Amino acid sequence: MTLTIPAQSRTPVGEPVLELRDATMRVAGRTLWSGVRLDLGAAEFTAVLGPNGVGKSTLLKAVLGLQPLASGEIRILGAPPGQSGPRVGYLPQRRSFDANLRIRGTDIVGLGLDGDRWGVPFPRPARFSAKRRAARARIAEVIELVGATAYADRPIGQCSGGEQQRLLIAQALVRRPELLLLDEPLDSLDLPNQAAVAALIGRICREEGLSVVMVAHDVNPILAYLDRVVYLAEGGAATGTPQQVITSETLTRLYGTPVEVLRTSDGRLVVVGTPEPPARHTDRHDASAAPEGTGHAAG
């Protein structure tokens, strides 16, 4: 099932950064999603939403060239997946750092530059020293960009969850990508840190001219920054602006069952009636989370 909704956000200038043309993904004989269509322009922010298990992370893997499509086409910066190298930055689902890990935050960021080149250093000509100075300058620049300068020299295990996530975002940005792929970067963060990291990503998208595709379980922290969404469910997809896609009418058609989208007094969206058990992002690991049947945060 495919719902194509014309986007009303600004028209991309020049060649799209990311194109999906009728993309369909099947895994072990099951269709995760089909008919996904997307044109992502420069400095645009798209969220990939939907219940657990619908293949949101798999869509990012397809864009990276790690998971082949069953049909359709993906192009990144005019090339097939897997051919854009450092022009694509990627932050996988959050990993935990041991509290006793002594490696500094700045070294974690530096792995984004040279983490693929392990070995023992040896004396190099002066031109390589200049390259090292340029690398250190870039690491410092991107750490400042994400607002992590004050704690970047602290052992990563002693940084808070929000601080660690900023440093990991810096790692994904250090090679100056044109497209940034983020897989649930707000997961396991408390509400204040969700809001702060969402605002950071939105600012970097606009100020740095960076295109962003972000998998999210809850759209609410990033809603104000989005140009469009891709909503995956029941083997199909709906694409468009948040106002077009996250509606009772659109999600009812996508799921083939009555779905209601409610807006709370503080402006948050809540989807009620989807087949998935409720899973409000901020309460996913909380034993006091709402019982089944009450609905969940949009996305």
C-alpha positions as CSV (number, residue, x, y, z in Angstrom):
1,M,0.0,0.0,0.0
2,T,1.4,3.4,-1.0
3,L,0.1,6.8,-0.2
4,T,1.8,9.6,-2.2
5,I,1.2,13.0,-0.8
6,P,2.8,16.0,-2.6
7,A,5.2,17.8,-0.3
8,Q,4.5,21.5,0.4
9,S,7.9,22.4,1.9
10,R,10.4,24.3,-0.2
11,T,11.4,22.8,-3.6
12,P,15.0,21.3,-3.6
13,V,17.4,23.5,-5.6
14,G,19.5,21.5,-8.1
15,E,20.1,17.8,-7.8
16,P,18.4,16.1,-4.8
17,V,20.7,14.9,-2.1
18,L,18.7,11.7,-1.6
19,E,16.1,10.1,-4.0
20,L,13.9,7.1,-3.4
21,R,11.9,5.9,-6.3
22,D,9.2,3.3,-5.5
23,A,11.6,1.6,-3.1
24,T,10.4,-1.7,-1.7
25,M,12.1,-3.8,1.0
26,R,11.5,-7.5,1.6
27,V,13.2,-9.5,4.4
28,A,12.7,-13.3,4.8
29,G,9.7,-13.2,2.4
30,R,8.0,-10.4,4.3
31,T,7.4,-6.9,2.8
32,L,8.6,-4.4,5.3
33,W,7.7,-1.4,3.2
34,S,6.9,-0.6,-0.4
35,G,6.5,2.2,-2.8
36,V,8.6,4.7,-0.8
37,R,9.2,7.9,-2.7
38,L,11.3,10.8,-1.5
39,D,13.2,13.7,-2.8
40,L,15.4,15.2,-0.1
41,G,17.0,18.6,-1.0
42,A,20.0,20.4,0.6
43,A,19.5,21.5,4.2
44,E,16.2,19.5,4.5
45,F,15.2,17.4,7.5
46,T,13.2,14.2,7.1
47,A,12.1,11.8,9.9
48,V,11.4,8.1,9.3
49,L,8.5,7.1,11.6
50,G,6.4,4.1,12.4
51,P,5.8,1.3,14.9
52,N,8.5,-1.0,16.1
53,G,9.5,-3.7,13.6
54,V,8.4,-1.9,10.3
55,G,11.9,-1.5,9.0
56,K,12.8,2.1,9.9
57,S,16.5,1.2,10.6
58,T,16.5,-1.1,7.5
59,L,15.6,1.9,5.4
60,L,18.8,3.6,6.6
61,K,20.8,0.4,5.8
62,A,19.3,0.5,2.3
63,V,20.5,4.1,1.8
64,L,23.9,3.1,3.0
65,G,24.0,0.2,0.5
66,L,24.1,-2.4,3.3
67,Q,20.7,-3.9,2.4
68,P,19.5,-4.3,-1.2
69,L,16.1,-3.3,-2.3
70,A,13.6,-5.8,-3.6
71,S,12.5,-3.3,-6.2
72,G,12.8,0.4,-6.9
73,E,15.8,2.7,-6.8
74,I,17.8,4.8,-4.3
75,R,20.3,7.4,-5.4
76,I,22.5,9.5,-3.1
77,L,24.1,12.6,-4.5
78,G,23.4,11.2,-8.0
79,A,25.1,7.8,-7.3
80,P,23.9,4.4,-6.2
81,P,24.0,3.5,-2.5
82,G,27.5,2.8,-1.1
83,Q,29.4,5.0,-3.5
84,S,29.3,8.4,-1.7
85,G,32.0,7.7,0.9
86,P,32.6,10.5,3.4
87,R,29.8,12.6,1.8
88,V,27.4,10.5,4.0
89,G,27.6,10.6,7.8
90,Y,26.0,7.9,9.8
91,L,25.2,7.6,13.5
92,P,23.8,4.0,14.4
93,Q,21.5,3.3,17.3
94,R,23.0,4.5,20.5
95,R,25.7,2.3,22.1
96,S,26.6,2.4,25.8
97,F,30.0,3.4,27.0
98,D,31.4,1.7,30.2
99,A,31.7,4.2,33.0
100,N,35.3,3.2,33.4
101,L,36.3,3.8,29.8
102,R,39.1,6.3,29.8
103,I,39.2,7.3,26.1
104,R,38.5,11.0,25.8
105,G,35.5,12.5,24.1
106,T,37.8,14.3,21.6
107,D,39.4,10.9,20.7
108,I,35.9,9.5,20.0
109,V,35.3,12.4,17.6
110,G,38.7,11.8,16.0
111,L,37.7,8.2,15.2
112,G,35.4,9.7,12.6
113,L,38.4,10.9,10.7
114,D,40.9,8.0,11.1
115,G,39.0,5.1,12.9
116,D,39.4,3.0,9.7
117,R,43.2,3.3,9.8
118,W,44.4,1.5,12.9
119,G,48.1,0.9,13.5
120,V,51.3,2.2,15.2
121,P,52.3,5.7,14.1
122,F,55.7,6.2,12.5
123,P,57.8,9.3,11.7
124,R,56.3,11.2,8.7
125,P,57.4,14.1,6.6
126,A,56.4,17.7,7.4
127,R,53.5,17.6,5.1
128,F,51.9,14.9,7.2
129,S,52.3,17.0,10.3
130,A,50.3,19.8,8.5
131,K,47.6,17.2,7.9
132,R,47.6,16.3,11.5
133,R,47.2,19.9,12.5
134,A,44.4,20.3,10.1
135,A,42.7,17.2,11.5
136,R,43.0,18.5,15.1
137,A,41.6,21.9,14.0
138,R,38.6,20.2,12.4
139,I,38.0,18.0,15.5
140,A,38.0,21.1,17.7
141,E,35.7,22.9,15.2
142,V,33.1,20.2,15.1
143,I,33.2,19.7,18.9
144,E,32.5,23.4,19.2
145,L,29.7,23.1,16.7
146,V,27.8,20.6,18.8
147,G,28.5,22.5,22.0
148,A,30.8,19.9,23.6
149,T,34.0,21.9,24.1
150,A,33.6,22.1,27.9
151,Y,33.7,18.3,28.4
152,A,35.4,16.9,25.2
153,D,38.7,16.2,27.1
154,R,36.8,14.3,29.8
155,P,36.8,10.4,29.6
156,I,33.8,9.4,27.6
157,G,32.5,7.1,30.3
158,Q,32.3,10.1,32.7
159,C,30.1,12.1,30.3
160,S,26.3,12.1,30.6
161,G,24.0,10.5,28.0
162,G,23.3,13.8,26.4
163,E,27.0,14.8,26.3
164,Q,27.9,11.4,24.8
165,Q,25.3,11.8,22.1
166,R,26.6,15.3,21.2
167,L,30.2,13.8,20.8
168,L,28.9,11.0,18.7
169,I,27.1,13.5,16.4
170,A,30.3,15.4,16.2
171,Q,32.0,12.1,15.1
172,A,29.5,11.7,12.3
173,L,30.0,15.3,11.2
174,V,33.8,15.5,11.3
175,R,34.3,14.6,7.6
176,R,31.9,17.3,6.5
177,P,29.1,15.0,5.0
178,E,26.4,16.4,2.9
179,L,23.9,13.8,4.1
180,L,23.6,12.8,7.8
181,L,21.7,9.5,8.7
182,L,20.7,9.2,12.4
183,D,19.2,6.1,13.8
184,E,17.1,7.0,16.9
185,P,19.7,9.5,18.4
186,L,17.2,10.6,21.1
187,D,16.7,7.0,22.4
188,S,17.3,6.7,26.2
189,L,17.7,10.4,26.7
190,D,15.5,12.2,29.2
191,L,13.1,14.9,27.9
192,P,15.4,17.9,28.4
193,N,18.2,16.2,26.6
194,Q,15.9,15.1,23.8
195,A,14.8,18.7,23.3
196,A,18.4,19.9,23.4
197,V,19.8,17.3,20.9
198,A,16.8,17.8,18.6
199,A,17.4,21.6,18.6
200,L,21.1,20.9,17.9
201,I,20.3,18.7,14.9
202,G,17.8,21.2,13.5
203,R,20.3,24.0,13.8
204,I,23.1,22.1,12.2
205,C,20.8,21.1,9.3
206,R,19.9,24.8,8.6
207,E,23.2,26.5,9.4
208,E,25.5,24.0,7.8
209,G,23.4,23.2,4.8
210,L,23.3,19.6,5.8
211,S,20.5,17.2,4.8
212,V,19.3,14.9,7.6
213,V,17.3,11.7,7.6
214,M,16.5,10.6,11.2
215,V,14.8,7.5,12.4
216,A,12.6,8.4,15.4
217,H,10.1,6.6,17.6
218,D,8.5,9.8,18.8
219,V,8.2,12.7,16.4
220,N,7.3,15.3,19.0
221,P,10.9,16.4,20.0
222,I,11.8,17.1,16.3
223,L,8.4,18.1,15.0
224,A,9.2,21.8,14.8
225,Y,12.3,21.2,12.7
226,L,10.9,18.8,10.1
227,D,10.4,19.5,6.4
228,R,8.8,16.1,5.7
229,V,8.3,12.6,7.1
230,V,8.3,9.0,5.8
231,Y,5.7,7.0,7.8
232,L,6.1,3.2,7.5
233,A,3.4,0.8,8.5
234,E,1.8,-2.5,7.4
235,G,4.1,-3.0,4.4
236,G,3.3,0.5,3.0
237,A,4.4,4.1,3.3
238,A,3.2,7.6,3.4
239,T,5.4,10.6,2.6
240,G,4.8,14.3,2.8
241,T,4.9,17.1,5.4
242,P,4.1,16.2,9.0
243,Q,0.8,18.1,8.6
244,Q,-0.1,15.9,5.6
245,V,1.0,12.5,6.9
246,I,0.4,12.5,10.7
247,T,-3.4,12.8,10.4
248,S,-6.3,10.5,11.3
249,E,-7.3,10.2,7.7
250,T,-3.8,9.3,6.3
251,L,-2.9,6.8,9.0
252,T,-6.3,5.2,8.9
253,R,-5.8,4.6,5.1
254,L,-2.2,3.4,5.7
255,Y,-3.1,0.9,8.5
256,G,-6.5,-0.1,7.0
257,T,-8.0,0.3,10.5
258,P,-9.3,3.3,12.4
259,V,-6.6,5.5,13.7
260,E,-7.0,8.8,15.6
261,V,-4.3,11.5,15.9
262,L,-4.8,13.7,18.9
263,R,-3.0,16.9,19.8
264,T,-2.4,17.5,23.5
265,S,-2.6,20.8,25.3
266,D,1.2,21.2,25.1
267,G,1.2,20.6,21.3
268,R,2.4,17.0,21.3
269,L,0.9,14.5,18.9
270,V,-0.5,11.1,20.1
271,V,-1.6,8.4,17.7
272,V,-4.4,6.1,19.0
273,G,-5.6,2.9,17.6
274,T,-2.6,1.5,15.7
275,P,-2.0,-2.2,15.9
276,E,1.3,-1.7,17.8
277,P,1.2,-1.9,21.7
278,P,1.7,1.6,23.1
279,A,5.3,2.8,23.3
280,R,5.7,6.5,24.1
281,H,9.4,7.1,23.4
282,T,10.2,8.6,26.8
283,D,8.6,5.8,28.7
284,R,9.8,2.8,26.7
285,H,11.8,1.5,29.7
286,D,9.5,2.7,32.4
287,A,7.4,0.1,34.2
288,S,4.8,2.7,34.8
289,A,4.2,3.2,31.1
290,A,0.6,3.4,29.9
291,P,-1.2,0.0,29.5
292,E,-2.0,-1.5,26.1
293,G,-4.8,0.2,24.2
294,T,-4.2,3.8,25.3
295,G,-2.2,4.9,22.3
296,H,1.4,6.1,21.8
297,A,3.3,9.2,20.8
298,A,3.3,9.9,17.1
299,G,6.0,8.0,15.3
